Amino acid sequence: MYKQKIVIKVGTNVMTNKDNRIVRPVLKNLVKQIAELYERGIITILVSSGSVIAGMEVLGKSKIKDKTQKRQVYSAIGQPRMMRLYYNIFRDYGMKCAQVLPTKRDFSPGVHRQNMINCYEGLLTEGVIPIANEDDAVSVTMSMFSDNDELASLIAELVNADKLIILTDIDGLYNGHPDAKNSNLVDHVNPDENLNKYIQDNAKGEAEGRGGMGSKLEYAQQSAAKNIPTFIANGKKDHTIIDIIEGKKVGTRVALEEIKH
């Protein structure tokens, strides 16, 4: 089987440019790294946002007033488009991918949860990369994940992943505002550390991701507490995933202990 199972979460802000359009070379670089890991015996589950933006690109401005309904419509249109993009890129690297669209209730103990485990295990056994995204088209508030950071951490726990990598558009957690001159990257965080002093409020548009740095850290700490080392790093850089796997100091590492170098 595989030496390692990892979960990689890629956010909307990683795969889009300032005009909120999907940047294919970013997706290509992501898949290239996943393919390289596969050759090394490391299999990936990808948690990917992007369906809402992909739907907006197709539909343009929607007449729908209700925000939730608008999100459902964009997502339903955009999800197959995202999968077509991924399908073609994975095929270029000689790999297969599959779509998994969970809702929150699928993680509750019982038959749904076991069904999910069976699905992931079956795909991984066949060497197929599962691509998960919240099923925005049918999720209602009660059964919504707060964002895909939560989904990624739940999947990492579900499959007992060796690592969780959360890709964002900055280098990790900073001890001040990321753009400030005197801010430094925080390279290690403990699962029980109080991080309020670091968290900046963020304002996002409706098509952009729901999860800010606060949510990333919250779920990273939850995963790390269950002994899944979690990394928050810059997904726009070329070798981020490979660098993390090779133990280079990249991004912010959330784990029970500091690695001694």
Steps between C-alpha positions, in 0.01 A plus 500: 500500500611860559769635727285799589149635456474877495212744471560823307250784514518766230297816554328726250756775570784270385349413163368843401657829396403847617215504247351187660579281201639149528870477412565165330880495546443502878278190472754341268783559747287352779426183300864473389608484866226247585623283208859525621395391850306210351822378335660509847224286650310788661130524410294816527141588571436846357243732657435768242295816507424693184157385386330830588758708310489252209121538491525879504737488202235310304183677613628851565298723731200318644154654538439297816477713814527225764870444576469132589293420191744695283790301647314173431443597137859611441630185667274264304618659173864530601564158658496297174717768341756467783498124460552526126803722562643256754411194290693636201803606703522169689467315169798700367703353787373148437278500807131459581288711731151465644241734648375465858239753619431450870264685730562538872261221599718251311756535781260414782566156652300228326434366155570827312845532658591139426377548145735799460797304637425215256481748211836661577671169569368352174623795295843506667537123451452559127753785500227754419528849654173595677408866457264611775296817524200582711180427311395867503209429269317294763660606829273703722620705793458219754707257296756745360866489587617837620741483202726255317763530776256319727424245226873434449562446869201262527624300200855487641356355820266265311779339295760529778727714281872536567492872420253777422620784277283813477604713204424870507626812318744615769802321649328400826416660836667832575546663840350821357326606181658298213574821304663686790879541483564385856282185472671163511380156401413275796657168405359280776178498701382255766146355486400665829670837447276809523537672163260792543793740511587409140161494332403786271140551391451455128233629268416278204258527213214250465674287235826485688573234758322507834800406713755755621824431689308465827298209364809339344681507833201375694468189282877458471519491880214249519676268254836544671342410834397168340864442406471612135779754437342788308664762283371838382703614201501697175338300219601750231867404535636224278634235739309563824352150536822318407699726736264417789525125433879528485502667841613844387394797710202626307195682632360450849515153650229414752600191696544357847875547505763715336729308266858527620732590215 
